[in-house]
Amino acid sequence: MLDIANDIVAREISLCGVVGRKIFETWNQSINFLSNPSILQDLSTLVTHKLMFEDFEQGFDLMLTRQCGKVLLFLNADELRESQ
């Protein structure tokens, strides 16, 4: 259970979130943005590694040593092959 006094206030942690009706507007803006094929092509370069979920430790090692961009984990080997 989260202890707000000790886990957040005492550690001076800042929490940010989105509330209200603007969240739906944000989703619509994101969908429109990602519908542009040239933007999608540019974003695909951010994904540097695709791994099976069982290999998550390798993914974390890549992140901790700053040797990657975005690491995607797949639960299904067929989906991993299709993504290549």
N, CA, C and O atoms as a CHARMM CRD file, in Angstrom:
* protein
*
  336
    1    1 MET  N      0.83400  -1.17600   0.00000 PROA 1      0.00000
    2    1 MET  CA     0.00000   0.00000   0.00000 PROA 1      0.00000
    3    1 MET  C      0.88400   1.24700   0.00000 PROA 1      0.00000
    4    1 MET  O      1.92400   1.28300   0.65900 PROA 1      0.00000
    5    2 LEU  N      0.46600   2.24700  -0.73300 PROA 2      0.00000
    6    2 LEU  CA     1.20100   3.49300  -0.84800 PROA 2      0.00000
    7    2 LEU  C      0.99300   4.34100   0.39700 PROA 2      0.00000
    8    2 LEU  O     -0.13900   4.62800   0.78600 PROA 2      0.00000
    9    3 ASP  N      2.09000   4.73700   1.01300 PROA 3      0.00000
   10    3 ASP  CA     2.06600   5.62800   2.17400 PROA 3      0.00000
   11    3 ASP  C      2.44600   7.01400   1.66100 PROA 3      0.00000
   12    3 ASP  O      3.62600   7.29500   1.45000 PROA 3      0.00000
   13    4 ILE  N      1.46900   7.86800   1.46200 PROA 4      0.00000
   14    4 ILE  CA     1.69800   9.17000   0.84200 PROA 4      0.00000
   15    4 ILE  C      2.72200   9.99400   1.62200 PROA 4      0.00000
   16    4 ILE  O      3.59900  10.61800   1.02300 PROA 4      0.00000
   17    5 ALA  N      2.61900  10.00000   2.93900 PROA 5      0.00000
   18    5 ALA  CA     3.52900  10.81000   3.75700 PROA 5      0.00000
   19    5 ALA  C      4.98000  10.37000   3.59100 PROA 5      0.00000
   20    5 ALA  O      5.86100  11.20300   3.37800 PROA 5      0.00000
   21    6 ASN  N      5.23100   9.07100   3.68600 PROA 6      0.00000
   22    6 ASN  CA     6.60800   8.57600   3.62900 PROA 6      0.00000
   23    6 ASN  C      7.10500   8.31100   2.21100 PROA 6      0.00000
   24    6 ASN  O      8.27000   8.55700   1.90100 PROA 6      0.00000
   25    7 ASP  N      6.22500   7.81200   1.35800 PROA 7      0.00000
   26    7 ASP  CA     6.65600   7.43000   0.01200 PROA 7      0.00000
   27    7 ASP  C      6.70700   8.59600  -0.96300 PROA 7      0.00000
   28    7 ASP  O      7.46400   8.54900  -1.93200 PROA 7      0.00000
   29    8 ILE  N      5.92200   9.63600  -0.73100 PROA 8      0.00000
   30    8 ILE  CA     5.87300  10.74800  -1.67900 PROA 8      0.00000
   31    8 ILE  C      6.35500  12.05000  -1.04500 PROA 8      0.00000
   32    8 ILE  O      7.31000  12.65800  -1.52800 PROA 8      0.00000
   33    9 VAL  N      5.70400  12.47700   0.02700 PROA 9      0.00000
   34    9 VAL  CA     6.02700  13.76700   0.63500 PROA 9      0.00000
   35    9 VAL  C      7.44500  13.78700   1.18700 PROA 9      0.00000
   36    9 VAL  O      8.20500  14.70900   0.89000 PROA 9      0.00000
   37   10 ALA  N      7.81300  12.80200   1.97200 PROA 10     0.00000
   38   10 ALA  CA     9.13800  12.77500   2.59400 PROA 10     0.00000
   39   10 ALA  C     10.25600  12.67100   1.55800 PROA 10     0.00000
   40   10 ALA  O     11.36100  13.16300   1.78200 PROA 10     0.00000
   41   11 ARG  N      9.97200  12.04100   0.44400 PROA 11     0.00000
   42   11 ARG  CA    10.98600  11.88600  -0.60700 PROA 11     0.00000
   43   11 ARG  C     10.94300  13.02200  -1.63000 PROA 11     0.00000
   44   11 ARG  O     11.73300  13.04800  -2.57300 PROA 11     0.00000
   45   12 GLU  N     10.01900  13.95400  -1.43400 PROA 12     0.00000
   46   12 GLU  CA     9.85900  15.10100  -2.32500 PROA 12     0.00000
   47   12 GLU  C      9.64200  14.67300  -3.77500 PROA 12     0.00000
   48   12 GLU  O     10.20700  15.25700  -4.70000 PROA 12     0.00000
   49   13 ILE  N      8.81400  13.64600  -3.95800 PROA 13     0.00000
   50   13 ILE  CA     8.51000  13.13800  -5.29000 PROA 13     0.00000
   51   13 ILE  C      7.39000  13.96300  -5.90200 PROA 13     0.00000
   52   13 ILE  O      6.40800  14.27900  -5.23100 PROA 13     0.00000
   53   14 SER  N      7.53500  14.31000  -7.17000 PROA 14     0.00000
   54   14 SER  CA     6.49200  15.02400  -7.90100 PROA 14     0.00000
   55   14 SER  C      5.69900  14.02400  -8.72500 PROA 14     0.00000
   56   14 SER  O      6.27900  13.19100  -9.42200 PROA 14     0.00000
   57   15 LEU  N      4.39600  14.10000  -8.65000 PROA 15     0.00000
   58   15 LEU  CA     3.51800  13.25200  -9.44200 PROA 15     0.00000
   59   15 LEU  C      2.81700  14.09600 -10.48700 PROA 15     0.00000
   60   15 LEU  O      2.32000  15.18000 -10.18300 PROA 15     0.00000
   61   16 CYS  N      2.77500  13.61100 -11.70400 PROA 16     0.00000
   62   16 CYS  CA     2.09000  14.31400 -12.78700 PROA 16     0.00000
   63   16 CYS  C      1.08500  13.37000 -13.40300 PROA 16     0.00000
   64   16 CYS  O      1.31400  12.16200 -13.46700 PROA 16     0.00000
   65   17 GLY  N     -0.00400  13.90500 -13.84800 PROA 17     0.00000
   66   17 GLY  CA    -1.01600  13.08600 -14.48800 PROA 17     0.00000
   67   17 GLY  C     -1.91600  13.93900 -15.36100 PROA 17     0.00000
   68   17 GLY  O     -1.79500  15.16300 -15.40800 PROA 17     0.00000
   69   18 VAL  N     -2.81500  13.26600 -16.04600 PROA 18     0.00000
   70   18 VAL  CA    -3.76700  13.94600 -16.90700 PROA 18     0.00000
   71   18 VAL  C     -5.15400  13.62700 -16.39300 PROA 18     0.00000
   72   18 VAL  O     -5.50200  12.46500 -16.18400 PROA 18     0.00000
   73   19 VAL  N     -5.94100  14.66600 -16.19200 PROA 19     0.00000
   74   19 VAL  CA    -7.32100  14.47000 -15.76500 PROA 19     0.00000
   75   19 VAL  C     -8.22600  15.35200 -16.60700 PROA 19     0.00000
   76   19 VAL  O     -7.79100  16.34000 -17.19900 PROA 19     0.00000
   77   20 GLY  N     -9.48200  14.97600 -16.64600 PROA 20     0.00000
   78   20 GLY  CA   -10.45300  15.81300 -17.33800 PROA 20     0.00000
   79   20 GLY  C    -10.68400  15.40400 -18.77000 PROA 20     0.00000
   80   20 GLY  O    -10.20600  14.36800 -19.23300 PROA 20     0.00000
   81   21 ARG  N    -11.43100  16.24500 -19.46100 PROA 21     0.00000
   82   21 ARG  CA   -11.86800  15.93000 -20.81400 PROA 21     0.00000
   83   21 ARG  C    -10.78500  16.09900 -21.86000 PROA 21     0.00000
   84   21 ARG  O    -10.93000  15.58200 -22.96800 PROA 21     0.00000
   85   22 LYS  N     -9.70900  16.80000 -21.55300 PROA 22     0.00000
   86   22 LYS  CA    -8.63700  17.03500 -22.52300 PROA 22     0.00000
   87   22 LYS  C     -7.93800  15.74600 -22.93500 PROA 22     0.00000
   88   22 LYS  O     -7.30300  15.69500 -23.98900 PROA 22     0.00000
   89   23 ILE  N     -8.04700  14.70400 -22.11300 PROA 23     0.00000
   90   23 ILE  CA    -7.34900  13.46000 -22.45100 PROA 23     0.00000
   91   23 ILE  C     -7.86100  12.88500 -23.77500 PROA 23     0.00000
   92   23 ILE  O     -7.08500  12.31200 -24.54100 PROA 23     0.00000
   93   24 PHE  N     -9.15300  13.03200 -24.04800 PROA 24     0.00000
   94   24 PHE  CA    -9.69100  12.51500 -25.31000 PROA 24     0.00000
   95   24 PHE  C     -9.19400  13.34400 -26.48500 PROA 24     0.00000
   96   24 PHE  O     -8.93200  12.80700 -27.56200 PROA 24     0.00000
   97   25 GLU  N     -9.06700  14.63000 -26.28400 PROA 25     0.00000
   98   25 GLU  CA    -8.52400  15.49200 -27.33100 PROA 25     0.00000
   99   25 GLU  C     -7.07500  15.10100 -27.62800 PROA 25     0.00000
  100   25 GLU  O     -6.65500  15.08600 -28.78500 PROA 25     0.00000
  101   26 THR  N     -6.32200  14.78900 -26.58900 PROA 26     0.00000
  102   26 THR  CA    -4.93600  14.37000 -26.75800 PROA 26     0.00000
  103   26 THR  C     -4.85400  13.07700 -27.55200 PROA 26     0.00000
  104   26 THR  O     -4.00500  12.94300 -28.43300 PROA 26     0.00000
  105   27 TRP  N     -5.73300  12.12100 -27.24700 PROA 27     0.00000
  106   27 TRP  CA    -5.74000  10.86300 -28.00000 PROA 27     0.00000
  107   27 TRP  C     -6.02600  11.12300 -29.47300 PROA 27     0.00000
  108   27 TRP  O     -5.36800  10.55200 -30.34300 PROA 27     0.00000
  109   28 ASN  N     -7.00400  11.97900 -29.75900 PROA 28     0.00000
  110   28 ASN  CA    -7.33900  12.28800 -31.14900 PROA 28     0.00000
  111   28 ASN  C     -6.17200  12.96500 -31.85500 PROA 28     0.00000
  112   28 ASN  O     -5.89400  12.66500 -33.01600 PROA 28     0.00000
  113   29 GLN  N     -5.49200  13.86800 -31.17400 PROA 29     0.00000
  114   29 GLN  CA    -4.31700  14.51900 -31.77400 PROA 29     0.00000
  115   29 GLN  C     -3.22600  13.48500 -32.05500 PROA 29     0.00000
  116   29 GLN  O     -2.57200  13.54300 -33.09600 PROA 29     0.00000
  117   30 SER  N     -3.02800  12.54900 -31.14200 PROA 30     0.00000
  118   30 SER  CA    -2.00500  11.50900 -31.32900 PROA 30     0.00000
  119   30 SER  C     -2.34300  10.61900 -32.51000 PROA 30     0.00000
  120   30 SER  O     -1.47100  10.28100 -33.31100 PROA 30     0.00000
  121   31 ILE  N     -3.60500  10.24000 -32.61900 PROA 31     0.00000
  122   31 ILE  CA    -4.03400   9.38800 -33.74400 PROA 31     0.00000
  123   31 ILE  C     -3.80500  10.11400 -35.06000 PROA 31     0.00000
  124   31 ILE  O     -3.28700   9.52800 -36.01000 PROA 31     0.00000
  125   32 ASN  N     -4.18500  11.38700 -35.12400 PROA 32     0.00000
  126   32 ASN  CA    -3.97400  12.16300 -36.34800 PROA 32     0.00000
  127   32 ASN  C     -2.49100  12.29600 -36.66200 PROA 32     0.00000
  128   32 ASN  O     -2.08500  12.17300 -37.81800 PROA 32     0.00000
  129   33 PHE  N     -1.69100  12.54300 -35.65200 PROA 33     0.00000
  130   33 PHE  CA    -0.24900  12.67200 -35.83200 PROA 33     0.00000
  131   33 PHE  C      0.35500  11.38200 -36.38000 PROA 33     0.00000
  132   33 PHE  O      1.15300  11.41000 -37.31800 PROA 33     0.00000
  133   34 LEU  N     -0.02800  10.25900 -35.79300 PROA 34     0.00000
  134   34 LEU  CA     0.54800   8.97500 -36.19800 PROA 34     0.00000
  135   34 LEU  C     -0.04900   8.43600 -37.48900 PROA 34     0.00000
  136   34 LEU  O      0.44800   7.44500 -38.02400 PROA 34     0.00000
  137   35 SER  N     -1.09300   9.05900 -37.99700 PROA 35     0.00000
  138   35 SER  CA    -1.68500   8.63700 -39.27400 PROA 35     0.00000
  139   35 SER  C     -0.83800   9.09000 -40.46100 PROA 35     0.00000
  140   35 SER  O     -1.02700   8.61100 -41.57900 PROA 35     0.00000
  141   36 ASN  N      0.07100   9.98800 -40.22700 PROA 36     0.00000
  142   36 ASN  CA     0.93900  10.49000 -41.28300 PROA 36     0.00000
  143   36 ASN  C      2.05000   9.46300 -41.53600 PROA 36     0.00000
  144   36 ASN  O      2.87000   9.22300 -40.65000 PROA 36     0.00000
  145   37 PRO  N      2.09200   8.85100 -42.73300 PROA 37     0.00000
  146   37 PRO  CA     3.08900   7.79800 -43.01300 PROA 37     0.00000
  147   37 PRO  C      4.53600   8.25600 -42.84400 PROA 37     0.00000
  148   37 PRO  O      5.37100   7.47300 -42.39100 PROA 37     0.00000
  149   38 SER  N      4.85000   9.49000 -43.19300 PROA 38     0.00000
  150   38 SER  CA     6.23700   9.93600 -43.05800 PROA 38     0.00000
  151   38 SER  C      6.64300  10.05400 -41.59200 PROA 38     0.00000
  152   38 SER  O      7.80000   9.80900 -41.25000 PROA 38     0.00000
  153   39 ILE  N      5.71700  10.42200 -40.73300 PROA 39     0.00000
  154   39 ILE  CA     6.01800  10.49000 -39.30400 PROA 39     0.00000
  155   39 ILE  C      6.20200   9.08300 -38.74900 PROA 39     0.00000
  156   39 ILE  O      7.11500   8.84100 -37.96000 PROA 39     0.00000
  157   40 LEU  N      5.34300   8.15900 -39.15600 PROA 40     0.00000
  158   40 LEU  CA     5.48500   6.77100 -38.70100 PROA 40     0.00000
  159   40 LEU  C      6.82400   6.19200 -39.11300 PROA 40     0.00000
  160   40 LEU  O      7.46600   5.48600 -38.33500 PROA 40     0.00000
  161   41 GLN  N      7.24700   6.48500 -40.32600 PROA 41     0.00000
  162   41 GLN  CA     8.54100   5.97600 -40.80100 PROA 41     0.00000
  163   41 GLN  C      9.67100   6.53200 -39.94700 PROA 41     0.00000
  164   41 GLN  O     10.59200   5.79900 -39.58700 PROA 41     0.00000
  165   42 ASP  N      9.61200   7.81300 -39.62200 PROA 42     0.00000
  166   42 ASP  CA    10.64100   8.41900 -38.78800 PROA 42     0.00000
  167   42 ASP  C     10.63200   7.82800 -37.38800 PROA 42     0.00000
  168   42 ASP  O     11.69500   7.60900 -36.80800 PROA 42     0.00000
  169   43 LEU  N      9.44100   7.56400 -36.83000 PROA 43     0.00000
  170   43 LEU  CA     9.35100   7.01000 -35.48200 PROA 43     0.00000
  171   43 LEU  C      9.87200   5.58000 -35.40900 PROA 43     0.00000
  172   43 LEU  O     10.34500   5.14600 -34.35800 PROA 43     0.00000
  173   44 SER  N      9.79200   4.84900 -36.50700 PROA 44     0.00000
  174   44 SER  CA    10.23800   3.45600 -36.48600 PROA 44     0.00000
  175   44 SER  C     11.73600   3.35100 -36.19800 PROA 44     0.00000
  176   44 SER  O     12.19700   2.30800 -35.73400 PROA 44     0.00000
  177   45 THR  N     12.49000   4.39300 -36.46000 PROA 45     0.00000
  178   45 THR  CA    13.93100   4.35400 -36.17900 PROA 45     0.00000
  179   45 THR  C     14.21200   4.42100 -34.68000 PROA 45     0.00000
  180   45 THR  O     15.32300   4.12300 -34.24300 PROA 45     0.00000
  181   46 LEU  N     13.21100   4.81000 -33.89100 PROA 46     0.00000
  182   46 LEU  CA    13.39400   4.85900 -32.43700 PROA 46     0.00000
  183   46 LEU  C     13.48200   3.46600 -31.83500 PROA 46     0.00000
  184   46 LEU  O     14.14000   3.27100 -30.81300 PROA 46     0.00000
  185   47 VAL  N     12.81800   2.48800 -32.46700 PROA 47     0.00000
  186   47 VAL  CA    12.84300   1.11300 -31.97200 PROA 47     0.00000
  187   47 VAL  C     14.14500   0.47500 -32.42000 PROA 47     0.00000
  188   47 VAL  O     14.36500   0.25400 -33.61100 PROA 47     0.00000
  189   48 THR  N     15.00900   0.18000 -31.45100 PROA 48     0.00000
  190   48 THR  CA    16.32000  -0.37800 -31.78500 PROA 48     0.00000
  191   48 THR  C     16.40600  -1.87300 -31.51000 PROA 48     0.00000
  192   48 THR  O     17.26100  -2.55600 -32.07400 PROA 48     0.00000
  193   49 HSD  N     15.52900  -2.39300 -30.64500 PROA 49     0.00000
  194   49 HSD  CA    15.58300  -3.81300 -30.29000 PROA 49     0.00000
  195   49 HSD  C     14.18000  -4.37600 -30.12600 PROA 49     0.00000
  196   49 HSD  O     13.29600  -3.72900 -29.56500 PROA 49     0.00000
  197   50 LYS  N     13.99200  -5.58500 -30.62300 PROA 50     0.00000
  198   50 LYS  CA    12.73600  -6.32400 -30.45700 PROA 50     0.00000
  199   50 LYS  C     13.08800  -7.67500 -29.86400 PROA 50     0.00000
  200   50 LYS  O     13.84500  -8.44300 -30.45800 PROA 50     0.00000
  201   51 LEU  N     12.54300  -7.96300 -28.69600 PROA 51     0.00000
  202   51 LEU  CA    12.90600  -9.17900 -27.95900 PROA 51     0.00000
  203   51 LEU  C     11.66100  -9.91300 -27.49500 PROA 51     0.00000
  204   51 LEU  O     10.57600  -9.34100 -27.39700 PROA 51     0.00000
  205   52 MET  N     11.84500 -11.18500 -27.21300 PROA 52     0.00000
  206   52 MET  CA    10.77800 -11.94400 -26.56700 PROA 52     0.00000
  207   52 MET  C     10.71300 -11.52500 -25.10000 PROA 52     0.00000
  208   52 MET  O     11.71700 -11.12700 -24.51100 PROA 52     0.00000
  209   53 PHE  N      9.53000 -11.61800 -24.52900 PROA 53     0.00000
  210   53 PHE  CA     9.32900 -11.20400 -23.14200 PROA 53     0.00000
  211   53 PHE  C     10.28100 -11.93300 -22.19700 PROA 53     0.00000
  212   53 PHE  O     10.75100 -11.35400 -21.21800 PROA 53     0.00000
  213   54 GLU  N     10.56400 -13.20400 -22.49000 PROA 54     0.00000
  214   54 GLU  CA    11.46500 -13.97400 -21.62800 PROA 54     0.00000
  215   54 GLU  C     12.86200 -13.35600 -21.55100 PROA 54     0.00000
  216   54 GLU  O     13.60700 -13.60300 -20.60300 PROA 54     0.00000
  217   55 ASP  N     13.20600 -12.55400 -22.55400 PROA 55     0.00000
  218   55 ASP  CA    14.53000 -11.92500 -22.61400 PROA 55     0.00000
  219   55 ASP  C     14.51000 -10.49900 -22.05800 PROA 55     0.00000
  220   55 ASP  O     15.35300  -9.67500 -22.41200 PROA 55     0.00000
  221   56 PHE  N     13.53800 -10.21700 -21.18200 PROA 56     0.00000
  222   56 PHE  CA    13.39300  -8.86100 -20.66600 PROA 56     0.00000
  223   56 PHE  C     14.65500  -8.37700 -19.95500 PROA 56     0.00000
  224   56 PHE  O     14.95200  -7.18300 -19.97800 PROA 56     0.00000
  225   57 GLU  N     15.40500  -9.28700 -19.32300 PROA 57     0.00000
  226   57 GLU  CA    16.62300  -8.86800 -18.62300 PROA 57     0.00000
  227   57 GLU  C     17.63800  -8.28300 -19.60100 PROA 57     0.00000
  228   57 GLU  O     18.33000  -7.31600 -19.28000 PROA 57     0.00000
  229   58 GLN  N     17.72200  -8.86800 -20.78900 PROA 58     0.00000
  230   58 GLN  CA    18.60700  -8.32600 -21.81700 PROA 58     0.00000
  231   58 GLN  C     18.15000  -6.91400 -22.19700 PROA 58     0.00000
  232   58 GLN  O     18.97400  -6.01600 -22.37100 PROA 58     0.00000
  233   59 GLY  N     16.85200  -6.72600 -22.32100 PROA 59     0.00000
  234   59 GLY  CA    16.31200  -5.40500 -22.62900 PROA 59     0.00000
  235   59 GLY  C     16.64300  -4.39200 -21.55200 PROA 59     0.00000
  236   59 GLY  O     17.02200  -3.26100 -21.85500 PROA 59     0.00000
  237   60 PHE  N     16.49900  -4.79500 -20.28000 PROA 60     0.00000
  238   60 PHE  CA    16.82600  -3.88500 -19.18700 PROA 60     0.00000
  239   60 PHE  C     18.32200  -3.57100 -19.15200 PROA 60     0.00000
  240   60 PHE  O     18.71800  -2.43900 -18.87400 PROA 60     0.00000
  241   61 ASP  N     19.14500  -4.57600 -19.43500 PROA 61     0.00000
  242   61 ASP  CA    20.59100  -4.33800 -19.49500 PROA 61     0.00000
  243   61 ASP  C     20.92600  -3.31700 -20.58300 PROA 61     0.00000
  244   61 ASP  O     21.75700  -2.43300 -20.37600 PROA 61     0.00000
  245   62 LEU  N     20.27600  -3.44400 -21.74400 PROA 62     0.00000
  246   62 LEU  CA    20.49900  -2.49100 -22.83200 PROA 62     0.00000
  247   62 LEU  C     20.11400  -1.07700 -22.39300 PROA 62     0.00000
  248   62 LEU  O     20.81700  -0.10900 -22.68300 PROA 62     0.00000
  249   63 MET  N     18.97700  -0.97900 -21.68200 PROA 63     0.00000
  250   63 MET  CA    18.52900   0.34500 -21.22200 PROA 63     0.00000
  251   63 MET  C     19.46300   0.92100 -20.16600 PROA 63     0.00000
  252   63 MET  O     19.82900   2.09500 -20.22300 PROA 63     0.00000
  253   64 LEU  N     19.84700   0.08300 -19.19800 PROA 64     0.00000
  254   64 LEU  CA    20.69700   0.57200 -18.11000 PROA 64     0.00000
  255   64 LEU  C     22.06700   1.02400 -18.58800 PROA 64     0.00000
  256   64 LEU  O     22.66900   1.92400 -18.00100 PROA 64     0.00000
  257   65 THR  N     22.56000   0.40000 -19.65500 PROA 65     0.00000
  258   65 THR  CA    23.87400   0.76700 -20.19800 PROA 65     0.00000
  259   65 THR  C     23.74700   1.75200 -21.35900 PROA 65     0.00000
  260   65 THR  O     24.73100   2.07200 -22.02500 PROA 65     0.00000
  261   66 ARG  N     22.53700   2.22300 -21.58800 PROA 66     0.00000
  262   66 ARG  CA    22.26300   3.22600 -22.62800 PROA 66     0.00000
  263   66 ARG  C     22.73300   2.77800 -24.01000 PROA 66     0.00000
  264   66 ARG  O     23.31600   3.55600 -24.76500 PROA 66     0.00000
  265   67 GLN  N     22.47100   1.51500 -24.32400 PROA 67     0.00000
  266   67 GLN  CA    22.87000   0.95800 -25.61500 PROA 67     0.00000
  267   67 GLN  C     21.68000   0.76200 -26.54800 PROA 67     0.00000
  268   67 GLN  O     21.76200   0.00000 -27.51100 PROA 67     0.00000
  269   68 CYS  N     20.57200   1.44800 -26.26400 PROA 68     0.00000
  270   68 CYS  CA    19.38400   1.22700 -27.08200 PROA 68     0.00000
  271   68 CYS  C     18.54000   2.48800 -27.13300 PROA 68     0.00000
  272   68 CYS  O     18.76400   3.45600 -26.40500 PROA 68     0.00000
  273   69 GLY  N     17.56000   2.43400 -28.02600 PROA 69     0.00000
  274   69 GLY  CA    16.51800   3.44700 -28.05700 PROA 69     0.00000
  275   69 GLY  C     15.32200   2.84000 -27.35400 PROA 69     0.00000
  276   69 GLY  O     15.30800   2.71300 -26.12900 PROA 69     0.00000
  277   70 LYS  N     14.32000   2.46700 -28.12900 PROA 70     0.00000
  278   70 LYS  CA    13.11300   1.83300 -27.58700 PROA 70     0.00000
  279   70 LYS  C     13.25000   0.32400 -27.73300 PROA 70     0.00000
  280   70 LYS  O     13.60500  -0.17000 -28.80300 PROA 70     0.00000
  281   71 VAL  N     12.96800  -0.40500 -26.66000 PROA 71     0.00000
  282   71 VAL  CA    13.00100  -1.86800 -26.67600 PROA 71     0.00000
  283   71 VAL  C     11.56000  -2.36500 -26.60300 PROA 71     0.00000
  284   71 VAL  O     10.82500  -2.02700 -25.67500 PROA 71     0.00000
  285   72 LEU  N     11.16200  -3.16800 -27.58800 PROA 72     0.00000
  286   72 LEU  CA     9.82700  -3.75600 -27.58000 PROA 72     0.00000
  287   72 LEU  C      9.91600  -5.20100 -27.12800 PROA 72     0.00000
  288   72 LEU  O     10.78600  -5.94200 -27.58400 PROA 72     0.00000
  289   73 LEU  N      9.02200  -5.61100 -26.23400 PROA 73     0.00000
  290   73 LEU  CA     8.95600  -6.99400 -25.76700 PROA 73     0.00000
  291   73 LEU  C      7.69400  -7.65000 -26.31400 PROA 73     0.00000
  292   73 LEU  O      6.61000  -7.07100 -26.25000 PROA 73     0.00000
  293   74 PHE  N      7.83500  -8.85200 -26.84700 PROA 74     0.00000
  294   74 PHE  CA     6.72200  -9.58200 -27.43800 PROA 74     0.00000
  295   74 PHE  C      6.43200 -10.83800 -26.62800 PROA 74     0.00000
  296   74 PHE  O      7.35000 -11.53000 -26.18700 PROA 74     0.00000
  297   75 LEU  N      5.15900 -11.12200 -26.43900 PROA 75     0.00000
  298   75 LEU  CA     4.74200 -12.33900 -25.75500 PROA 75     0.00000
  299   75 LEU  C      4.61800 -13.50600 -26.72700 PROA 75     0.00000
  300   75 LEU  O      4.66600 -14.66800 -26.32200 PROA 75     0.00000
  301   76 ASN  N      4.45900 -13.19700 -28.00000 PROA 76     0.00000
  302   76 ASN  CA     4.19000 -14.20900 -29.01100 PROA 76     0.00000
  303   76 ASN  C      5.29900 -14.17300 -30.07000 PROA 76     0.00000
  304   76 ASN  O      5.57400 -13.12000 -30.64400 PROA 76     0.00000
  305   77 ALA  N      5.93200 -15.32100 -30.32700 PROA 77     0.00000
  306   77 ALA  CA     7.04200 -15.38900 -31.29000 PROA 77     0.00000
  307   77 ALA  C      6.57600 -15.03600 -32.71200 PROA 77     0.00000
  308   77 ALA  O      7.32700 -14.43500 -33.48000 PROA 77     0.00000
  309   78 ASP  N      5.35500 -15.40600 -33.05200 PROA 78     0.00000
  310   78 ASP  CA     4.84300 -15.06600 -34.38500 PROA 78     0.00000
  311   78 ASP  C      4.75400 -13.54800 -34.57500 PROA 78     0.00000
  312   78 ASP  O      5.09800 -13.02900 -35.63600 PROA 78     0.00000
  313   79 GLU  N      4.29200 -12.84800 -33.54500 PROA 79     0.00000
  314   79 GLU  CA     4.19900 -11.39600 -33.63500 PROA 79     0.00000
  315   79 GLU  C      5.58800 -10.77100 -33.74500 PROA 79     0.00000
  316   79 GLU  O      5.77500  -9.78700 -34.46000 PROA 79     0.00000
  317   80 LEU  N      6.54500 -11.33700 -33.04500 PROA 80     0.00000
  318   80 LEU  CA     7.92500 -10.84100 -33.15500 PROA 80     0.00000
  319   80 LEU  C      8.43400 -11.01000 -34.57900 PROA 80     0.00000
  320   80 LEU  O      9.02200 -10.08400 -35.13800 PROA 80     0.00000
  321   81 ARG  N      8.21800 -12.17700 -35.17200 PROA 81     0.00000
  322   81 ARG  CA     8.66400 -12.42000 -36.55700 PROA 81     0.00000
  323   81 ARG  C      7.96800 -11.47900 -37.52200 PROA 81     0.00000
  324   81 ARG  O      8.60000 -10.96300 -38.44300 PROA 81     0.00000
  325   82 GLU  N      6.67600 -11.24600 -37.32800 PROA 82     0.00000
  326   82 GLU  CA     5.92100 -10.35700 -38.21600 PROA 82     0.00000
  327   82 GLU  C      6.40800  -8.92100 -38.10400 PROA 82     0.00000
  328   82 GLU  O      6.30200  -8.16000 -39.06600 PROA 82     0.00000
  329   83 SER  N      6.93100  -8.54300 -36.97000 PROA 83     0.00000
  330   83 SER  CA     7.36800  -7.15700 -36.75900 PROA 83     0.00000
  331   83 SER  C      8.72200  -6.86600 -37.38900 PROA 83     0.00000
  332   83 SER  O      9.10500  -5.70400 -37.52100 PROA 83     0.00000
  333   84 GLN  N      9.45100  -7.90800 -37.77900 PROA 84     0.00000
  334   84 GLN  CA    10.81400  -7.73400 -38.32200 PROA 84     0.00000
  335   84 GLN  C     10.77700  -7.10800 -39.69700 PROA 84     0.00000
  336   84 GLN  O     11.82600  -6.88800 -40.30300 PROA 84     0.00000
